[in-house]
């Protein structure tokens, strides 16, 4: 597992929490979907449902 820049991960989580779809966050940040989801779970941020978009 490679080391991920904490600032980059924080920005990716902020984008997702701000309403961007996960596919867009992954393409912008270059961080994998599972890594972003793992950080969201760790921070207690709920995942977006397709109905809310």
C-alpha positions in Angstrom: 0.0 0.0 0.0 1.5 3.3 -1.0 1.6 6.4 1.2 -1.0 9.0 0.3 -0.6 12.6 1.0 -2.9 13.5 3.9 -3.7 16.9 2.4 -4.7 15.3 -0.9 -6.9 12.8 1.0 -8.5 15.6 3.1 -9.3 17.5 -0.1 -10.9 14.4 -1.7 -13.1 13.8 1.3 -14.1 17.5 1.3 -15.1 17.3 -2.3 -17.2 14.2 -1.6 -18.8 15.7 1.5 -19.5 18.8 -0.6 -21.7 16.8 -3.0 -19.4 15.6 -5.8 -20.0 12.1 -7.0 -17.3 9.5 -6.0 -16.3 9.0 -9.7 -15.6 12.7 -10.1 -13.6 12.8 -6.8 -11.5 9.8 -7.9 -10.7 11.4 -11.2 -9.8 14.8 -9.7 -7.8 13.5 -6.8 -6.2 10.4 -8.3 -6.9 8.5 -5.0 -8.7 5.2 -5.2 -12.4 4.8 -4.4 -11.8 2.3 -1.6 -9.2 4.6 0.1 -11.7 7.5 0.0 -14.5 5.3 1.4 -12.2 4.0 4.1 -11.4 7.5 5.2 -15.1 8.5 5.1 -15.9 5.5 7.3 -13.1 6.5 9.7 -14.4 10.1 10.0 -18.0 9.0 10.3 -19.2 10.7 7.1 -22.1 8.9 5.5 -21.9 7.8 1.9 -24.2 9.5 -0.6 -27.1 7.5 -1.9 -28.0 7.6 -5.6 -31.5 8.9 -4.7 -30.0 12.1 -3.1 -28.1 13.2 -6.2 
